[in-house]
Amino acid sequence: MASQTPGLLLNDQLCFALYAATNAVVRAYRPMLAELGLTYPQYLLMLALWQDGSGSVHALAERLRLGPNAITPLVDRLEAAGFVTRARGTDRRVVLVALTKTGIGLEAKVSVAQQSVVCRVGLADRDLAALRKELQDLTDRLTATGEARENEAT
């Protein structure tokens, strides 16, 4: 039975296109990252540390647009693998995460995986940058709209 509701076709949904594209990208990364001992979420956390340097769990969660409770298990596994260390800040409630020498050395190896995925995407640098910018802008608009609605409700 075909849907009779205009606008509810699966292939017409932005959310489905983003979901399918995200899954395809993660699947492209997965085997290369697995060889390096990383999952895709761990890779994102490592990218933040390579780019920004040491940071608190709270700051890393904000950077990755996740809750702090989502970061802690990632840090646990990265610490067990020897890629990061964890220490308490001067405020004992703040947990700081820093790269180890092994974690720093992993960046060059991960760069090869990243370049491989970029090649598979098949977009010119300018087109890839434009797509990334549009997705970042979309995220910002949806986040701002959601925050505005939350503020109206309180």
N, C-alpha and C positions, 0 to 999 in steps of 0.2 A: 504494500500500500504506500503510495507516495504522499508526502506531507502536503497538506492543503494550506499550511500557514506560510504566507510570504515572509521571507527573511530568515526562515529556520532551516535552510538547506545547509548541511554540514560543510560542504566545500565553499560556501559563501561566508563562513564565520571567520573573522579575524583571529579569534582565540584558537581555533583549530589550526589555522595556517601557522601561527606562532608556536603552538604545541608541537606540531609535526616537524617544523624546522628545528626547534630546540632539540627534540629527540634525535634528529638526524645528525646534528652537530655533536651532541654528546656521544652518540654511537661512533662517530668518526674519531673522536679523541680517545675513547675508552681503551682500545687495545694498546695504543702507544703509551698512554699514561700508566696502564697496568704494568707494563714492562719496567717502568720507573718507580713502581710502588705507590702510585697515587690514584685516587678516584677523582672524578671530575670536580666535585665540591672541594676536595682538598687542593686541587690544582688552582681553583679560584682564590682560595685563601692564601696559597703560596704566591700567586700573582700580586695580591695586595701587599704582602710582606716584602717581596722583591722591589716593588715600586715605591712603597711608602716607608719601609723600614719597620722597626719594632712598633707594636701598638697594643693597646689594651683590648681585651676581648670585646668590650662594649664598642670601641672605635672600629674594630674589624667587622663586627656585626653590622654597624651602620654602613660601612663602606660596601659590604656585600648585600645590603638591603635584606638582612636576615635578623632574626631575634638572637640575643646572646645565647639562649639555650640551644640554638642550632649550631653555634660555633664551637661550643665546649667539646662535643664528641669528635669534631674534626681535629681540634687541637690535641685531644687525647691520643688519637691515632698517629698524627704527625709527630708528636713527642715520642711515642713508642717506637716509631720508625727512625728516630734520630734526626729529623729535619728541623725541629723547633725545640726551644726550651720555654719554660713557663716560670715566672717569678712574681712575687707580690710586690706591688709598688709601695711607696711611702704610706699611702692610704691602703691598709690591709685588705680593703674590699676590692681593690683594683688588681686584676691579674694581667700582667704584661706578657706578650708573646714575642719571641725573637728567633731569628734564623740561627741555626748552627752552621758550622763550616760545611757540613754535608748538605744542608739545605741550600746554602749559597751556591755550592757547586752544582746542584741539580738544575739551576736556571738555564745553563747552556744546553743541557740535554732536553729540557722541556721546550726550548725554543725550536728545536728540530721538529717536534710533534706539532707545535703551533703552525709552523710554516707549511707543513704537510697538509693540515686542514685548510689553511688559507688557499693553497693551490687547488684543493678539491672543490672549494666553493666556486671557483671559476670566474670570479669577478675581478675587474681591473681595480687597482688601488683606489682610484677616485670613486668608483661605484661602491666598493666595499665601505669606504669611509662615509659615503652618503647614506647607505643602508644603516650602518651603525649609529649615525647621528639621528636618523629618523626614529630608530628604535629607542634611543636614549630620550629623545624628546617625547615620544609616546609614553614611556615610563614616567617621566617627570609630570606630564599632564595628568595621567591617571592617579599618580601619587598625590598631586596637589588637589585634585577633585575629591579624592577619598578623605584627605585630611580636612578639607573644607566642610565636607558632610559630617565628619566626626565632631568638628568644632560646633556646628549648628545644633547637633543633637545634645550637646552638653550645656 
